Amino acid sequence: YANTLLKDKVLFGSDYPVITPDRWLADFDKLEIKPEVRPKILKDNAVRLLGLGTQERTTNA
């Protein structure tokens, strides 16, 4: 279902420090996740959920 119904709802998660990020990503690569869905799971869905992509960054001078 991660490739279809849940593609906009699944988030990346790990068992760090029990499982390192390198190990988790290597295991994730073995799953049959469509290339266009991978970025959603690894980043895009979390960015949307947390509202990180909706504001312009400002710098303090």
C-alpha positions in Angstrom: 0.0 0.0 0.0 3.0 2.4 0.4 3.1 2.6 -3.4 -0.5 3.5 -3.8 -3.1 4.4 -1.1 -0.6 5.4 1.6 2.1 7.1 -0.6 1.3 10.5 0.8 1.0 9.3 4.5 4.0 7.0 5.1 7.0 8.6 6.9 10.6 7.6 7.3 11.4 6.2 10.7 14.3 4.4 12.2 15.3 2.5 15.3 18.4 4.7 15.9 20.6 4.1 17.8 19.8 0.4 17.6 19.8 0.4 13.8 22.1 3.0 12.1 20.8 5.2 9.3 23.1 3.5 6.9 21.6 0.1 7.7 18.0 1.4 7.6 18.5 3.0 4.2 20.2 -0.1 2.9 17.2 -2.2 4.0 14.8 0.5 2.6 16.5 0.2 -0.8 15.6 -3.6 -0.9 11.9 -2.8 -0.6 9.8 -2.6 -3.8 9.0 1.1 -3.4 8.4 3.0 -6.7 11.1 5.6 -7.4 8.6 8.4 -7.4 7.3 7.4 -3.9 10.7 7.1 -2.2 11.3 10.8 -1.8 7.8 11.2 -0.3 8.5 8.5 2.4 12.1 9.7 3.1 11.4 13.5 3.2 8.5 15.1 1.4 5.6 13.8 3.6 7.4 14.9 6.8 8.1 18.3 5.3 4.4 18.7 4.5 3.2 17.3 7.8 5.5 19.6 9.8 4.9 22.6 7.6 8.5 23.1 6.8 8.1 24.0 3.2 5.5 26.7 3.5 7.5 29.6 4.9 10.2 31.6 3.3 13.5 31.6 5.3 14.5 34.9 6.7 17.9 36.0 7.8 18.8 38.3 10.7 21.1 41.1 9.7 
